């Protein structure tokens, strides 16, 4: 996923080692814009980022989309993938006690920022990644 995302899509995100992570308030807008910009969303995970740059990844907190169907048109998949990620993301934000989850990392210091690290792909990128049937 090393190709840069358009600024319209990456607005509200930080880029860290080629990966994009959005502020929780900015991520839903990215999901809304993605299909119109030619992108599907594979999903992603939450990040806990400290002010010193330290990163903790609670990999068990993820919101993903299903695979593209064999006969699923790209416009349909773009919309479906973003919708599925949006629903899972919104449910996790609503239901998750992030401080409790952060406590599982014994060395994590408060305060920290909560970001969502997501993967957006074009149809060509999906094919190159071998994720298309």
The first five atom37 places (N, CA, C, CB, O) and aatype in JSON, in Angstrom:
{
  "aatype": [20, 20, 20, 20, 20, 20, 20, 20, 20, 20, 20, 20, 20, 20, 20, 20, 20, 20, 20, 20, 20, 20, 20, 20, 20, 20, 20, 20, 20, 20, 20, 20, 20, 20, 20, 20, 20, 20, 20, 20, 20, 20, 20, 20, 20, 20, 20, 20, 20, 20, 20, 20, 20, 20, 20, 20, 20, 20, 20, 20, 20, 20, 20, 20, 20, 20, 20, 20, 20, 20, 20, 20, 20, 20, 20, 20, 20, 20, 20, 20, 20, 20, 20, 20, 20, 20, 20, 20, 20, 20, 20, 20, 20, 20, 20, 20, 20, 20, 20, 20, 20, 20, 20, 20, 20, 20, 20, 20, 20, 20, 20, 20, 20, 20, 20, 20, 20, 20, 20, 20, 20, 20, 20, 20, 20, 20, 20, 20, 20, 20, 20, 20, 20],
  "atom_mask": [
    [1, 1, 1, 1, 1],
    [1, 1, 1, 1, 1],
    [1, 1, 1, 1, 1],
    [1, 1, 1, 1, 1],
    [1, 1, 1, 1, 1],
    [1, 1, 1, 1, 1],
    [1, 1, 1, 1, 1],
    [1, 1, 1, 1, 1],
    [1, 1, 1, 1, 1],
    [1, 1, 1, 1, 1],
    [1, 1, 1, 1, 1],
    [1, 1, 1, 1, 1],
    [1, 1, 1, 1, 1],
    [1, 1, 1, 1, 1],
    [1, 1, 1, 1, 1],
    [1, 1, 1, 1, 1],
    [1, 1, 1, 1, 1],
    [1, 1, 1, 1, 1],
    [1, 1, 1, 1, 1],
    [1, 1, 1, 1, 1],
    [1, 1, 1, 1, 1],
    [1, 1, 1, 1, 1],
    [1, 1, 1, 1, 1],
    [1, 1, 1, 1, 1],
    [1, 1, 1, 1, 1],
    [1, 1, 1, 1, 1],
    [1, 1, 1, 1, 1],
    [1, 1, 1, 1, 1],
    [1, 1, 1, 1, 1],
    [1, 1, 1, 1, 1],
    [1, 1, 1, 1, 1],
    [1, 1, 1, 1, 1],
    [1, 1, 1, 1, 1],
    [1, 1, 1, 1, 1],
    [1, 1, 1, 1, 1],
    [1, 1, 1, 1, 1],
    [1, 1, 1, 1, 1],
    [1, 1, 1, 1, 1],
    [1, 1, 1, 1, 1],
    [1, 1, 1, 1, 1],
    [1, 1, 1, 1, 1],
    [1, 1, 1, 1, 1],
    [1, 1, 1, 1, 1],
    [1, 1, 1, 1, 1],
    [1, 1, 1, 1, 1],
    [1, 1, 1, 1, 1],
    [1, 1, 1, 1, 1],
    [1, 1, 1, 1, 1],
    [1, 1, 1, 1, 1],
    [1, 1, 1, 1, 1],
    [1, 1, 1, 1, 1],
    [1, 1, 1, 1, 1],
    [1, 1, 1, 1, 1],
    [1, 1, 1, 1, 1],
    [1, 1, 1, 1, 1],
    [1, 1, 1, 1, 1],
    [1, 1, 1, 1, 1],
    [1, 1, 1, 1, 1],
    [1, 1, 1, 1, 1],
    [1, 1, 1, 1, 1],
    [1, 1, 1, 1, 1],
    [1, 1, 1, 1, 1],
    [1, 1, 1, 1, 1],
    [1, 1, 1, 1, 1],
    [1, 1, 1, 1, 1],
    [1, 1, 1, 1, 1],
    [1, 1, 1, 1, 1],
    [1, 1, 1, 1, 1],
    [1, 1, 1, 1, 1],
    [1, 1, 1, 1, 1],
    [1, 1, 1, 1, 1],
    [1, 1, 1, 1, 1],
    [1, 1, 1, 1, 1],
    [1, 1, 1, 1, 1],
    [1, 1, 1, 1, 1],
    [1, 1, 1, 1, 1],
    [1, 1, 1, 1, 1],
    [1, 1, 1, 1, 1],
    [1, 1, 1, 1, 1],
    [1, 1, 1, 1, 1],
    [1, 1, 1, 1, 1],
    [1, 1, 1, 1, 1],
    [1, 1, 1, 1, 1],
    [1, 1, 1, 1, 1],
    [1, 1, 1, 1, 1],
    [1, 1, 1, 1, 1],
    [1, 1, 1, 1, 1],
    [1, 1, 1, 1, 1],
    [1, 1, 1, 1, 1],
    [1, 1, 1, 1, 1],
    [1, 1, 1, 1, 1],
    [1, 1, 1, 1, 1],
    [1, 1, 1, 1, 1],
    [1, 1, 1, 1, 1],
    [1, 1, 1, 1, 1],
    [1, 1, 1, 1, 1],
    [1, 1, 1, 1, 1],
    [1, 1, 1, 1, 1],
    [1, 1, 1, 1, 1],
    [1, 1, 1, 1, 1],
    [1, 1, 1, 1, 1],
    [1, 1, 1, 1, 1],
    [1, 1, 1, 1, 1],
    [1, 1, 1, 1, 1],
    [1, 1, 1, 1, 1],
    [1, 1, 1, 1, 1],
    [1, 1, 1, 1, 1],
    [1, 1, 1, 1, 1],
    [1, 1, 1, 1, 1],
    [1, 1, 1, 1, 1],
    [1, 1, 1, 1, 1],
    [1, 1, 1, 1, 1],
    [1, 1, 1, 1, 1],
    [1, 1, 1, 1, 1],
    [1, 1, 1, 1, 1],
    [1, 1, 1, 1, 1],
    [1, 1, 1, 1, 1],
    [1, 1, 1, 1, 1],
    [1, 1, 1, 1, 1],
    [1, 1, 1, 1, 1],
    [1, 1, 1, 1, 1],
    [1, 1, 1, 1, 1],
    [1, 1, 1, 1, 1],
    [1, 1, 1, 1, 1],
    [1, 1, 1, 1, 1],
    [1, 1, 1, 1, 1],
    [1, 1, 1, 1, 1],
    [1, 1, 1, 1, 1],
    [1, 1, 1, 1, 1],
    [1, 1, 1, 1, 1],
    [1, 1, 1, 1, 1],
    [1, 1, 1, 1, 1],
    [1, 1, 1, 1, 1]
  ],
  "atom_positions": [
    [[0.83, -1.18, 0.0], [0.0, 0.0, 0.0], [0.87, 1.25, 0.0], [-0.94, 0.0, 1.21], [0.54, 2.25, 0.64]],
    [[1.96, 1.19, -0.7], [2.92, 2.27, -0.61], [2.57, 3.47, -1.48], [4.27, 1.77, -0.99], [3.2, 4.52, -1.36]],
    [[1.58, 3.36, -2.36], [1.22, 4.49, -3.19], [0.5, 5.55, -2.35], [0.34, 4.04, -4.38], [-0.34, 5.24, -1.52]],
    [[0.86, 6.8, -2.6], [0.27, 7.9, -1.83], [-1.22, 8.05, -2.17], [1.01, 9.21, -2.12], [-1.63, 7.91, -3.32]],
    [[-1.99, 8.34, -1.14], [-3.41, 8.6, -1.33], [-3.6, 10.07, -1.71], [-4.22, 8.26, -0.05], [-2.79, 10.91, -1.32]],
    [[-4.65, 10.37, -2.46], [-4.93, 11.78, -2.76], [-5.2, 12.56, -1.48], [-6.12, 11.9, -3.73], [-5.73, 12.01, -0.52]],
    [[-4.84, 13.82, -1.47], [-5.03, 14.65, -0.28], [-6.49, 14.71, 0.14], [-4.5, 16.06, -0.52], [-6.79, 14.8, 1.34]],
    [[-7.39, 14.68, -0.81], [-8.82, 14.7, -0.5], [-9.2, 13.52, 0.37], [-9.66, 14.7, -1.79], [-10.05, 13.64, 1.26]],
    [[-8.58, 12.38, 0.12], [-8.87, 11.16, 0.89], [-8.07, 11.12, 2.19], [-8.57, 9.92, 0.05], [-8.56, 10.63, 3.2]],
    [[-6.86, 11.61, 2.17], [-5.99, 11.5, 3.35], [-6.16, 12.65, 4.34], [-4.55, 11.44, 2.92], [-5.47, 12.7, 5.35]],
    [[-7.08, 13.57, 4.06], [-7.32, 14.7, 4.97], [-7.64, 14.18, 6.38], [-8.47, 15.6, 4.43], [-8.51, 13.33, 6.54]],
    [[-6.95, 14.7, 7.37], [-7.16, 14.29, 8.76], [-6.33, 13.1, 9.18], [-8.59, 13.99, 8.97], [-6.45, 12.61, 10.31]],
    [[-5.48, 12.63, 8.27], [-4.64, 11.45, 8.57], [-3.19, 11.86, 8.77], [-4.74, 10.41, 7.44], [-2.75, 12.9, 8.28]],
    [[-2.48, 11.02, 9.5], [-1.03, 11.13, 9.57], [-0.48, 9.98, 8.73], [-0.49, 11.08, 11.07], [-1.15, 8.96, 8.54]],
    [[0.73, 10.15, 8.22], [1.38, 9.08, 7.47], [2.59, 8.64, 8.28], [1.78, 9.54, 6.02], [3.44, 9.46, 8.64]],
    [[2.65, 7.37, 8.54], [3.75, 6.82, 9.34], [4.24, 5.57, 8.63], [3.3, 6.5, 10.83], [3.51, 4.59, 8.5]],
    [[5.47, 5.61, 8.16], [6.09, 4.5, 7.44], [5.18, 4.0, 6.31], [6.41, 3.35, 8.4], [5.0, 2.79, 6.12]],
    [[4.61, 4.94, 5.57], [3.78, 4.61, 4.42], [2.36, 4.18, 4.73], [4.43, 3.55, 3.68], [1.6, 3.85, 3.82]],
    [[2.0, 4.19, 6.01], [0.65, 3.82, 6.4], [-0.11, 5.05, 6.88], [0.68, 2.74, 7.51], [0.46, 5.95, 7.51]],
    [[-1.39, 5.08, 6.56], [-2.23, 6.22, 6.9], [-3.1, 5.87, 8.1], [-3.12, 6.63, 5.7], [-3.66, 4.78, 8.19]],
    [[-3.18, 6.81, 9.04], [-4.04, 6.64, 10.21], [-4.77, 7.95, 10.45], [-3.2, 6.22, 11.48], [-4.17, 9.02, 10.51]],
    [[-6.08, 7.85, 10.6], [-6.94, 9.02, 10.73], [-7.36, 9.25, 12.17], [-8.16, 8.87, 9.86], [-7.51, 8.31, 12.95]],
    [[-7.54, 10.5, 12.5], [-8.22, 10.87, 13.73], [-9.62, 10.24, 13.65], [-8.29, 12.46, 13.92], [-10.21, 10.17, 12.57]],
    [[-10.14, 9.79, 14.77], [-11.44, 9.1, 14.76], [-12.56, 9.95, 14.19], [-11.8, 8.66, 16.15], [-13.48, 9.42, 13.57]],
    [[-12.49, 11.26, 14.37], [-13.53, 12.13, 13.84], [-13.4, 12.35, 12.34], [-13.49, 13.47, 14.56], [-14.38, 12.67, 11.67]],
    [[-12.2, 12.18, 11.79], [-11.96, 12.42, 10.37], [-12.16, 11.17, 9.51], [-10.56, 12.94, 10.17], [-12.43, 11.29, 8.31]],
    [[-12.05, 9.99, 10.09], [-12.1, 8.77, 9.29], [-13.44, 8.56, 8.57], [-11.83, 7.59, 10.17], [-13.41, 8.17, 7.4]],
    [[-14.59, 8.8, 9.18], [-15.85, 8.59, 8.44], [-15.94, 9.41, 7.15], [-17.02, 8.94, 9.34], [-16.5, 8.93, 6.17]],
    [[-15.39, 10.6, 7.14], [-15.41, 11.42, 5.92], [-14.55, 10.78, 4.83], [-14.9, 12.86, 6.21], [-14.91, 10.82, 3.65]],
    [[-13.44, 10.18, 5.21], [-12.59, 9.49, 4.23], [-13.36, 8.33, 3.61], [-11.28, 8.98, 4.89], [-13.28, 8.1, 2.4]],
    [[-14.09, 7.59, 4.42], [-14.88, 6.47, 3.91], [-15.96, 6.94, 2.94], [-15.52, 5.7, 5.06], [-16.27, 6.26, 1.96]],
    [[-16.53, 8.09, 3.21], [-17.57, 8.63, 2.32], [-16.98, 9.07, 0.99], [-18.29, 9.8, 2.99], [-17.62, 8.89, -0.05]],
    [[-15.8, 9.64, 1.0], [-15.17, 10.15, -0.22], [-14.54, 9.06, -1.07], [-14.13, 11.18, 0.15], [-14.47, 9.2, -2.3]],
    [[-14.08, 8.0, -0.46], [-13.27, 6.99, -1.15], [-13.89, 6.44, -2.43], [-13.01, 5.86, -0.21], [-13.22, 6.43, -3.46]],
    [[-15.14, 5.98, -2.41], [-15.69, 5.41, -3.66], [-15.69, 6.4, -4.83], [-17.1, 4.92, -3.41], [-15.41, 6.01, -5.97]],
    [[-16.01, 7.65, -4.56], [-16.03, 8.66, -5.63], [-14.63, 8.94, -6.17], [-16.66, 9.96, -5.11], [-14.48, 9.42, -7.29]],
    [[-13.6, 8.65, -5.38], [-12.22, 8.85, -5.79], [-11.6, 7.59, -6.4], [-11.38, 9.31, -4.61], [-10.43, 7.58, -6.77]],
    [[-12.42, 6.52, -6.5], [-11.95, 5.28, -7.11], [-11.36, 4.27, -6.14], [-10.94, 5.59, -8.12], [-10.68, 3.34, -6.56]],
    [[-11.62, 4.44, -4.84], [-11.01, 3.57, -3.83], [-12.04, 2.71, -3.1], [-10.25, 4.4, -2.83], [-13.17, 3.13, -2.84]],
    [[-11.62, 1.51, -2.78], [-12.33, 0.63, -1.85], [-11.55, 0.66, -0.54], [-12.47, -0.85, -2.42], [-10.39, 1.08, -0.52]],
    [[-12.17, 0.22, 0.54], [-11.47, 0.14, 1.82], [-11.43, -1.31, 2.28], [-12.17, 1.03, 2.89], [-12.47, -1.96, 2.43]],
    [[-10.23, -1.81, 2.5], [-10.06, -3.18, 2.98], [-10.33, -3.29, 4.48], [-8.66, -3.68, 2.68], [-10.64, -4.36, 4.99]],
    [[-10.2, -2.16, 5.18], [-10.4, -2.14, 6.62], [-9.16, -1.62, 7.32], [-10.74, -3.53, 7.14], [-8.3, -1.0, 6.7]],
    [[-9.09, -1.88, 8.61], [-7.95, -1.41, 9.36], [-8.06, -1.7, 10.84], [-7.77, 0.05, 9.15], [-8.95, -2.42, 11.29]],
    [[-7.13, -1.12, 11.6], [-7.03, -1.32, 13.04], [-6.82, 0.02, 13.74], [-5.89, -2.31, 13.38], [-6.41, 1.0, 13.13]],
    [[-7.11, 0.01, 15.01], [-6.89, 1.21, 15.83], [-5.43, 1.27, 16.24], [-7.81, 1.21, 17.07], [-4.75, 0.25, 16.36]],
    [[-4.96, 2.47, 16.45], [-3.61, 2.73, 16.95], [-3.71, 3.59, 18.19], [-2.72, 3.41, 15.87], [-4.59, 4.44, 18.29]],
    [[-2.81, 3.35, 19.14], [-2.63, 4.24, 20.28], [-1.27, 4.9, 20.07], [-2.71, 3.47, 21.68], [-0.24, 4.23, 20.09]],
    [[-1.27, 6.21, 19.87], [-0.05, 6.94, 19.56], [0.28, 7.9, 20.69], [-0.19, 7.7, 18.23], [-0.54, 8.73, 21.07]],
    [[1.5, 7.78, 21.22], [1.96, 8.67, 22.28], [2.63, 9.89, 21.68], [2.93, 7.94, 23.21], [3.06, 9.87, 20.52]],
    [[2.73, 10.95, 22.46], [3.32, 12.21, 21.98], [4.79, 12.05, 21.59], [3.19, 13.29, 23.05], [5.3, 12.84, 20.79]],
    [[5.48, 11.05, 22.14], [6.88, 10.84, 21.77], [7.03, 10.01, 20.49], [7.62, 10.15, 22.91], [8.15, 9.71, 20.07]],
    [[5.89, 9.65, 19.87], [5.93, 8.88, 18.63], [5.79, 7.38, 18.83], [7.2, 9.15, 17.92], [5.67, 6.64, 17.86]],
    [[5.8, 6.93, 20.08], [5.62, 5.5, 20.34], [4.23, 5.08, 19.88], [5.82, 5.19, 21.85], [3.25, 5.81, 20.04]],
    [[4.17, 3.89, 19.31], [2.92, 3.39, 18.75], [2.58, 2.04, 19.35], [3.02, 3.29, 17.22], [3.43, 1.16, 19.45]],
    [[1.34, 1.9, 19.75], [0.82, 0.63, 20.26], [-0.34, 0.23, 19.35], [0.36, 0.73, 21.77], [-1.21, 1.05, 19.04]],
    [[-0.35, -1.03, 18.92], [-1.36, -1.49, 17.99], [-2.22, -2.59, 18.62], [-0.7, -2.01, 16.7], [-1.79, -3.74, 18.72]],
    [[-3.42, -2.23, 19.06], [-4.32, -3.26, 19.57], [-4.95, -4.0, 18.39], [-5.43, -2.63, 20.49], [-6.08, -3.72, 17.99]],
    [[-4.2, -4.95, 17.85], [-4.57, -5.63, 16.61], [-5.92, -6.34, 16.67], [-3.51, -6.62, 16.25], [-6.5, -6.66, 15.64]],
    [[-6.4, -6.58, 17.88], [-7.69, -7.25, 18.05], [-8.87, -6.31, 17.82], [-7.77, -7.86, 19.44], [-10.01, -6.76, 17.74]],
    [[-8.6, -5.02, 17.71], [-9.64, -4.03, 17.45], [-9.58, -3.63, 15.98], [-9.48, -2.77, 18.37], [-8.88, -2.69, 15.61]],
    [[-10.3, -4.36, 15.14], [-10.24, -4.1, 13.72], [-11.63, -4.04, 13.1], [-9.39, -5.15, 13.02], [-12.58, -4.65, 13.58]],
    [[-11.71, -3.3, 12.01], [-12.94, -3.16, 11.25], [-12.58, -3.43, 9.79], [-13.6, -1.73, 11.43], [-11.84, -2.66, 9.17]],
    [[-13.11, -4.51, 9.25], [-12.72, -4.92, 7.9], [-13.93, -5.11, 6.99], [-11.92, -6.21, 7.95], [-15.07, -5.23, 7.45]],
    [[-13.65, -5.13, 5.7], [-14.69, -5.41, 4.71], [-14.5, -6.84, 4.22], [-14.66, -4.4, 3.53], [-13.44, -7.43, 4.36]],
    [[-15.55, -7.37, 3.63], [-15.46, -8.69, 3.02], [-14.73, -8.62, 1.69], [-16.86, -9.3, 2.84], [-14.57, -7.54, 1.12]],
    [[-14.31, -9.77, 1.2], [-13.61, -9.82, -0.07], [-14.55, -9.45, -1.22], [-13.02, -11.21, -0.3], [-15.77, -9.56, -1.11]],
    [[-13.95, -9.02, -2.3], [-14.71, -8.72, -3.51], [-15.18, -10.04, -4.12], [-13.86, -7.91, -4.53], [-14.41, -10.98, -4.28]],
    [[-16.45, -10.09, -4.44], [-17.02, -11.29, -5.05], [-16.51, -11.5, -6.47], [-18.54, -11.22, -5.06], [-16.08, -10.55, -7.13]],
    [[-16.56, -12.74, -6.92], [-16.03, -13.11, -8.24], [-16.66, -12.29, -9.37], [-16.26, -14.58, -8.49], [-15.97, -11.92, -10.31]],
    [[-17.92, -12.01, -9.28], [-18.62, -11.26, -10.34], [-19.06, -9.87, -9.87], [-19.83, -12.04, -10.82], [-19.92, -9.25, -10.5]],
    [[-18.48, -9.4, -8.78], [-18.89, -8.11, -8.22], [-18.23, -6.96, -8.98], [-18.53, -8.03, -6.72], [-17.01, -6.9, -9.09]],
    [[-19.05, -6.07, -9.51], [-18.52, -4.92, -10.24], [-17.75, -4.02, -9.3], [-19.67, -4.14, -10.93], [-18.08, -3.9, -8.12]],
    [[-16.7, -3.37, -9.83], [-15.88, -2.5, -9.01], [-16.68, -1.4, -8.33], [-14.79, -1.88, -9.86], [-16.48, -1.16, -7.14]],
    [[-17.59, -0.71, -9.03], [-18.37, 0.33, -8.34], [-19.18, -0.23, -7.15], [-19.32, 1.0, -9.34], [-19.31, 0.43, -6.13]],
    [[-19.69, -1.43, -7.3], [-20.44, -2.05, -6.21], [-19.53, -2.4, -5.04], [-21.17, -3.31, -6.7], [-19.87, -2.17, -3.88]],
    [[-18.35, -2.96, -5.36], [-17.42, -3.33, -4.3], [-16.89, -2.11, -3.55], [-16.26, -4.12, -4.89], [-16.78, -2.14, -2.32]],
    [[-16.57, -1.04, -4.29], [-16.09, 0.17, -3.62], [-17.09, 0.64, -2.57], [-15.83, 1.3, -4.64], [-16.73, 0.91, -1.42]],
    [[-18.34, 0.72, -2.97], [-19.38, 1.2, -2.06], [-19.59, 0.23, -0.9], [-20.7, 1.41, -2.82], [-19.7, 0.65, 0.25]],
    [[-19.66, -1.06, -1.21], [-19.9, -2.06, -0.16], [-18.76, -2.11, 0.84], [-20.1, -3.44, -0.77], [-19.0, -2.17, 2.05]],
    [[-17.53, -2.09, 0.35], [-16.39, -2.2, 1.27], [-16.37, -1.03, 2.25], [-15.06, -2.26, 0.47], [-16.14, -1.21, 3.44]],
    [[-16.61, 0.16, 1.74], [-16.59, 1.35, 2.61], [-17.74, 1.32, 3.59], [-16.65, 2.63, 1.78], [-17.59, 1.73, 4.75]],
    [[-18.9, 0.84, 3.15], [-20.06, 0.73, 4.03], [-19.81, -0.28, 5.15], [-21.31, 0.34, 3.23], [-20.14, -0.03, 6.3]],
    [[-19.23, -1.42, 4.81], [-18.95, -2.45, 5.81], [-17.94, -1.96, 6.84], [-18.43, -3.73, 5.14], [-18.11, -2.19, 8.04]],
    [[-16.9, -1.3, 6.38], [-15.89, -0.78, 7.31], [-16.52, 0.3, 8.18], [-14.66, -0.22, 6.54], [-16.25, 0.35, 9.38]],
    [[-17.34, 1.16, 7.6], [-17.98, 2.23, 8.37], [-18.83, 1.65, 9.49], [-18.86, 3.1, 7.46], [-18.77, 2.13, 10.63]],
    [[-19.62, 0.63, 9.2], [-20.48, 0.03, 10.22], [-19.66, -0.6, 11.34], [-21.39, -1.03, 9.6], [-19.96, -0.41, 12.52]],
    [[-18.62, -1.35, 10.98], [-17.78, -1.99, 11.99], [-17.01, -0.95, 12.81], [-16.8, -2.98, 11.32], [-16.88, -1.08, 14.02]],
    [[-16.49, 0.07, 12.14], [-15.76, 1.15, 12.8], [-16.67, 1.86, 13.81], [-15.21, 2.16, 11.76], [-16.3, 2.04, 14.97]],
    [[-17.86, 2.26, 13.36], [-18.79, 2.97, 14.24], [-19.17, 2.13, 15.45], [-20.06, 3.37, 13.46], [-19.27, 2.65, 16.56]],
    [[-19.38, 0.84, 15.25], [-19.72, -0.05, 16.36], [-18.57, -0.13, 17.36], [-20.07, -1.45, 15.85], [-18.79, -0.08, 18.57]],
    [[-17.34, -0.25, 16.87], [-16.19, -0.33, 17.77], [-16.0, 0.98, 18.54], [-14.93, -0.66, 16.99], [-15.72, 0.95, 19.74]],
    [[-16.14, 2.11, 17.87], [-15.97, 3.39, 18.55], [-17.02, 3.54, 19.65], [-16.07, 4.56, 17.54], [-16.73, 4.04, 20.74]],
    [[-18.23, 3.12, 19.36], [-19.33, 3.24, 20.32], [-19.19, 2.28, 21.5], [-20.66, 2.99, 19.61], [-19.5, 2.64, 22.63]],
    [[-18.74, 1.06, 21.24], [-18.76, -0.01, 22.25], [-17.45, -0.24, 22.98], [-19.17, -1.27, 21.6], [-17.43, -0.89, 24.02]],
    [[-16.35, 0.29, 22.46], [-15.03, -0.04, 23.02], [-14.63, 0.92, 24.13], [-13.98, -0.03, 21.92], [-14.75, 2.14, 23.99]],
    [[-14.16, 0.36, 25.22], [-13.55, 1.14, 26.29], [-12.05, 1.19, 25.97], [-13.83, 0.51, 27.75], [-11.29, 0.3, 26.35]],
    [[-11.63, 2.24, 25.26], [-10.26, 2.31, 24.77], [-9.24, 2.38, 25.91], [-10.1, 3.51, 23.87], [-8.13, 1.86, 25.76]],
    [[-9.59, 2.99, 27.02], [-8.64, 3.03, 28.15], [-8.43, 1.62, 28.72], [-9.15, 3.98, 29.26], [-7.32, 1.26, 29.1]],
    [[-9.5, 0.84, 28.76], [-9.38, -0.55, 29.23], [-8.51, -1.36, 28.26], [-10.79, -1.21, 29.38], [-7.65, -2.14, 28.68]],
    [[-8.73, -1.16, 26.97], [-7.93, -1.88, 25.97], [-6.47, -1.44, 26.05], [-8.49, -1.63, 24.54], [-5.57, -2.28, 25.94]],
    [[-6.23, -0.15, 26.24], [-4.87, 0.35, 26.34], [-4.15, -0.21, 27.56], [-4.87, 1.88, 26.39], [-2.93, -0.38, 27.54]],
    [[-4.89, -0.5, 28.6], [-4.29, -1.03, 29.83], [-3.65, -2.41, 29.61], [-5.34, -1.12, 30.94], [-2.85, -2.86, 30.43]],
    [[-4.01, -3.06, 28.52], [-3.4, -4.36, 28.22], [-1.93, -4.22, 27.84], [-4.17, -5.06, 27.09], [-1.17, -5.18, 27.89]],
    [[-1.54, -3.01, 27.47], [-0.13, -2.73, 27.19], [0.47, -2.15, 28.46], [0.05, -1.74, 25.96], [0.2, -0.99, 28.8]],
    [[1.25, -2.92, 29.17], [1.76, -2.52, 30.48], [2.62, -1.26, 30.42], [2.57, -3.65, 31.08], [2.66, -0.5, 31.39]],
    [[3.3, -1.03, 29.29], [4.19, 0.13, 29.21], [3.54, 1.36, 28.59], [5.41, -0.24, 28.41], [4.2, 2.39, 28.43]],
    [[2.28, 1.28, 28.23], [1.6, 2.43, 27.61], [1.37, 3.52, 28.63], [0.26, 2.0, 26.98], [0.83, 3.28, 29.71]],
    [[1.78, 4.71, 28.28], [1.64, 5.86, 29.16], [0.48, 6.74, 28.69], [2.95, 6.68, 29.2], [0.29, 6.93, 27.49]],
    [[-0.26, 7.26, 29.62], [-1.33, 8.22, 29.31], [-0.7, 9.6, 29.32], [-2.53, 8.11, 30.33], [0.17, 9.84, 30.16]],
    [[-1.06, 10.52, 28.46], [-2.13, 10.45, 27.47], [-1.64, 9.87, 26.16], [-2.72, 11.83, 27.24], [-0.44, 9.8, 25.89]],
    [[-2.59, 9.46, 25.34], [-2.29, 8.96, 24.0], [-3.43, 9.35, 23.07], [-2.07, 7.42, 24.01], [-4.55, 9.61, 23.51]],
    [[-3.12, 9.37, 21.78], [-4.13, 9.65, 20.76], [-4.63, 8.32, 20.21], [-3.57, 10.55, 19.62], [-3.87, 7.36, 20.1]],
    [[-5.9, 8.29, 19.87], [-6.47, 7.1, 19.24], [-6.69, 7.43, 17.77], [-7.82, 6.65, 19.94], [-7.38, 8.39, 17.43]],
    [[-6.1, 6.61, 16.91], [-6.21, 6.79, 15.47], [-6.72, 5.5, 14.85], [-4.85, 7.21, 14.85], [-6.71, 4.44, 15.49]],
    [[-7.18, 5.6, 13.61], [-7.58, 4.39, 12.88], [-6.72, 4.28, 11.63], [-9.1, 4.43, 12.5], [-6.74, 5.15, 10.76]],
    [[-5.96, 3.19, 11.56], [-5.04, 2.89, 10.46], [-5.82, 2.08, 9.43], [-3.77, 2.11, 10.97], [-6.14, 0.91, 9.66]],
    [[-6.12, 2.69, 8.28], [-6.94, 2.03, 7.27], [-6.2, 1.87, 5.96], [-8.23, 2.8, 7.05], [-5.25, 2.59, 5.66]],
    [[-6.67, 0.91, 5.18], [-6.07, 0.59, 3.89], [-7.08, 0.8, 2.78], [-5.54, -0.86, 3.87], [-8.09, 0.09, 2.7]],
    [[-6.8, 1.79, 1.94], [-7.62, 2.09, 0.77], [-6.87, 1.63, -0.47], [-7.97, 3.62, 0.69], [-5.65, 1.81, -0.57]],
    [[-7.59, 1.02, -1.41], [-6.95, 0.52, -2.63], [-7.8, 0.85, -3.85], [-6.73, -1.0, -2.54], [-9.03, 0.95, -3.77]],
    [[-7.11, 1.02, -4.98], [-7.78, 1.11, -6.26], [-7.99, -0.31, -6.78], [-6.95, 1.99, -7.29], [-7.47, -1.27, -6.21]],
    [[-8.73, -0.44, -7.85], [-8.94, -1.78, -8.42], [-7.62, -2.39, -8.87], [-9.92, -1.71, -9.6], [-7.38, -3.58, -8.66]],
    [[-6.77, -1.59, -9.49], [-5.47, -2.09, -9.95], [-4.6, -2.54, -8.78], [-4.73, -1.01, -10.76], [-3.92, -3.56, -8.88]],
    [[-4.62, -1.81, -7.68], [-3.84, -2.19, -6.49], [-4.37, -3.5, -5.9], [-3.88, -1.07, -5.43], [-3.59, -4.35, -5.47]],
    [[-5.68, -3.66, -5.89], [-6.27, -4.88, -5.36], [-5.81, -6.09, -6.17], [-7.82, -4.79, -5.37], [-5.5, -7.14, -5.61]],
    [[-5.78, -5.95, -7.48], [-5.31, -7.03, -8.36], [-3.84, -7.33, -8.08], [-5.51, -6.66, -9.85], [-3.46, -8.49, -7.94]],
    [[-3.01, -6.28, -7.99], [-1.58, -6.47, -7.72], [-1.32, -7.15, -6.38], [-0.87, -5.13, -7.74], [-0.38, -7.92, -6.24]],
    [[-2.18, -6.86, -5.4], [-2.02, -7.48, -4.09], [-2.48, -8.94, -4.08], [-2.79, -6.69, -3.04], [-2.26, -9.66, -3.11]],
    [[-3.11, -9.36, -5.15], [-3.6, -10.73, -5.24], [-4.83, -10.97, -4.38], [-2.52, -11.7, -4.85], [-5.11, -12.11, -4.0]],
    [[-5.56, -9.91, -4.06], [-6.72, -10.03, -3.2], [-8.03, -10.1, -3.98], [-6.77, -8.87, -2.23], [-9.11, -10.07, -3.4]],
    [[-7.92, -10.18, -5.29], [-9.12, -10.26, -6.11], [-9.21, -11.65, -6.7], [-9.11, -9.19, -7.23], [-8.22, -12.21, -7.16]],
    [[-10.38, -12.18, -6.67], [-10.58, -13.52, -7.23], [-10.54, -13.48, -8.74], [-11.91, -14.11, -6.76], [-10.69, -14.52, -9.39]]
  ]
}
